[in-house]
Amino acid sequence: MRHSEVLGCCPHDCQDGCSWVAHVEDGKVIKVVGSKEHPFTRGVLCAKVNDYQTRTYAPDRLLHPLRRTGAKGSGEFERISWDEAIREIASEFENSINDWGSEALMPLHDMGSAGALQRRALMRLFHHIGASRLHGSLCGQSDNAVAAEGHPISFDPETLAESECILLWGANLLSTAHHHWHFCLEARKTRGAKIISIDPRRTRTAAKCDEHIPIRPGTDAVLAAGMANVLVEEGLADFEYARSAADDLDAYLKEIKAWTPDHVCEVTGVAPDDVVRIARVYGAARPGTLRVGIGPQQSRSGDVFVRSISALAILSGHWRRPGGGLSIEGYPTFDNAAPECPELSPEGTRSLHRGQLGRILTSSNLDPPIKGLMI
């Protein structure tokens, strides 16, 4: 029996990007474990992938193209070859282009598997033939928008260990990016950091924090404004930094003035004393961190929240120090869209918002309508 170990990386849509080691016997993976040498993974994988080999060899995994033979929902399919599948798809797409034009085709992809080549390389074909383009996000559109306007929305997560206060705002790290929790614990151990969870639910992470502040869903922007108000009233704001980073500070200060702790409590359900206390802890830290999840921005007031939380980080001046500021989403610095070759797309090709898929597919006004969808 031949045994070998192969280094790899988790492909899931997650901010950890864990390094792993696949144990292989006679050409078959028998187990996958976290790489102990990696500074993030540290020998641990999350529950979603620590048995990755079971899904790789699952008996019901799809291994061949299937064509539906019965009614939708009947579960009746027949196996066909890859050549047949490709010919059939190409024929249907060609008919759509001939009848309606290239923009009647719409490719749709997201980050189920985070590999840039795997997700994006196929888009070259659709750009080349002039298919409708895509923009927008299904989950983090609000932070994408403020990032495009120049707001910093992340930093090296390893520097979390240098923080003296970490507010986990709608972030259930132990279930969604659990290796970031390592650095929170290091901050607690070496810096005496206070770790506070702000979340409507008492999550696994909230139970491990020093404190859990429950909040009414969708009211996060109000709490952020109230905390900013406390920073100003108690002399904890860094006006020098804020004025260097923002050109609308005076207008912002007028907006938050109405959000007193009592008023914040009426909207959010967070007690006035708690609003003041967590603002003081956050403001006095050197530095303080806002580690924010995606969930709070997925509400009617999500865009306002992201702008409010960015403003709070700027007003505090914590961006001056490593481990301080705001962290929502972080990515390596590289051109993630390069594999798509967007320059192949004809000038003037329309772009559709992926977050409005239902409206796009059922629209009676879209010209041309979507007649071919590749997911």
Order of alpha helices (4+ residues) and beta strands (2+ residues): beta-beta-beta-alpha-beta-beta-alpha-beta-alpha-alpha-beta-alpha-beta-alpha-alpha-beta-alpha-beta-alpha-alpha-alpha-alpha-alpha-beta-alpha-beta-beta-alpha-beta
